[in-house]
Amino acid sequence: MIETIIFDLDGTLIDSSCIITQAFNDALSPFGISLSHHEVDAMRTQTANELFLDRLSKEDARHALERLWDFSSRFAPKTLLIPGIVPILERITAKGITLGLWTGRDKTSTMHILNFHQIAIYFKEIVAGCEVSNNKPHPEGLLLLAKRLNKALTSMIHVGDHEHDLIGANAAGVKPIYANWLYENPMHHPLAHMSFTTLAEFEHWLNL
């Protein structure tokens, strides 16, 4: 029986693809560095303490990180809520299932996004990348959520759009659900317990 659902944020609840690469390049612009989308995606496993240190000095990396957080917070309104996600969050909550959020983002921009889209109220606990020593795909954030929520890992599923989510969930002993509704790619991921191309499929599986 599913007692707890942990959601990822970017690519699962919101579409932030239009600003992620822009945010990183804005952060690095004072240092004359420009990154491709692929390079930004590869940095998603880094914690806030590690970010940019492969390219900048410790002091410059701190300055770039501050710029990144500021940009991400200011441009929260540019992110798009996945159509249909709010009714599903409402129905999950109505069934008495506990909701949590596990994101590699910093906590400040995470809360700006959740509050802007008025969905923060659905999540009992939130763990962001800046709160752990090891970011995704390490399971530390997921294990911290289970501890905060006082919920068994065996009664929990994690819903995310990235392979890092699936690796982290498997490592924690949590069933990984591959959220493919933003990309509409019907391929089942081999690391996933279940894969869903549409929110309707996911909702039907949950029996909401």
C-alpha positions, -999 to 999 in steps of 0.1 A, spaced: 0 0 0 13 35 -9 14 57 21 38 84 8 46 99 -26 78 119 -30 78 141 -61 107 156 -79 102 193 -90 118 202 -123 104 182 -152 79 164 -130 57 191 -114 70 221 -134 86 227 -168 116 249 -162 135 239 -193 132 274 -207 152 290 -179 176 264 -164 204 269 -189 198 306 -189 201 307 -151 234 289 -151 248 311 -179 237 343 -161 255 331 -130 287 325 -149 285 355 -172 308 377 -151 335 351 -156 331 348 -193 318 312 -192 289 298 -212 275 263 -208 255 241 -231 222 224 -220 241 191 -218 268 206 -196 242 221 -172 224 188 -170 256 171 -161 260 195 -131 226 184 -116 244 159 -93 265 186 -76 256 200 -42 256 238 -36 290 234 -20 304 218 -51 288 238 -78 311 258 -101 343 247 -82 355 228 -113 355 261 -132 360 289 -106 379 297 -74 360 291 -42 352 328 -38 341 332 -74 320 300 -72 302 314 -41 294 346 -61 282 326 -91 260 305 -67 244 337 -53 237 349 -88 222 315 -97 198 315 -67 189 351 -73 181 345 -110 161 313 -102 140 331 -76 133 361 -97 124 341 -127 101 316 -109 71 330 -128 87 319 -160 84 282 -150 53 264 -162 31 242 -141 26 208 -157 -11 209 -169 -33 187 -147 -8 183 -119 -28 203 -93 -60 182 -94 -38 151 -90 -21 166 -59 -55 174 -45 -69 139 -51 -37 123 -36 -40 145 -5 -78 137 -2 -70 100 -1 -48 106 30 -15 99 12 14 120 25 33 141 -1 69 151 0 93 169 -24 129 160 -32 148 184 -55 183 191 -64 175 228 -65 183 253 -37 156 258 -11 150 295 -18 142 291 -55 122 259 -47 100 278 -23 96 307 -47 84 283 -74 61 263 -52 45 295 -37 42 312 -71 22 282 -84 4 278 -51 13 242 -46 36 244 -15 5 235 7 4 200 -6 39 190 6 44 180 42 82 180 39 107 194 13 143 185 9 164 206 -14 199 201 -27 215 226 -3 203 206 27 223 174 20 260 166 17 253 144 -14 229 155 -41 210 132 -65 216 104 -75 228 97 -40 197 87 -18 206 110 11 178 134 4 152 107 1 164 90 33 162 124 51 126 128 39 116 94 51 131 103 85 114 136 87 80 122 77 85 91 99 74 69 70 86 34 60 106 33 28 87 2 17 54 22 17 69 50 -4 72 58 -41 93 84 -57 82 101 -89 108 118 -111 118 125 -147 155 120 -145 177 89 -143 192 104 -111 158 101 -95 155 65 -104 190 56 -92 185 74 -59 151 58 -53 165 23 -60 194 29 -37 170 40 -9 148 9 -13 119 31 -26 99 22 -57 110 46 -86 83 59 -109 95 74 -142 75 106 -150 78 109 -187 48 132 -193 68 164 -201 87 147 -229 60 123 -241 85 96 -248 68 62 -245 100 43 -236 100 24 -203 131 31 -183 148 -1 -172 155 13 -137 119 22 -131 93 2 -113 67 19 -135 69 44 -164 41 68 -174 39 89 -205 8 109 -194 -5 121 -161 -38 103 -169 -19 69 -169 -3 78 -136 -36 88 -120 -53 56 -132 -25 35 -117 -29 53 -84 -66 46 -86 -75 82 -77 
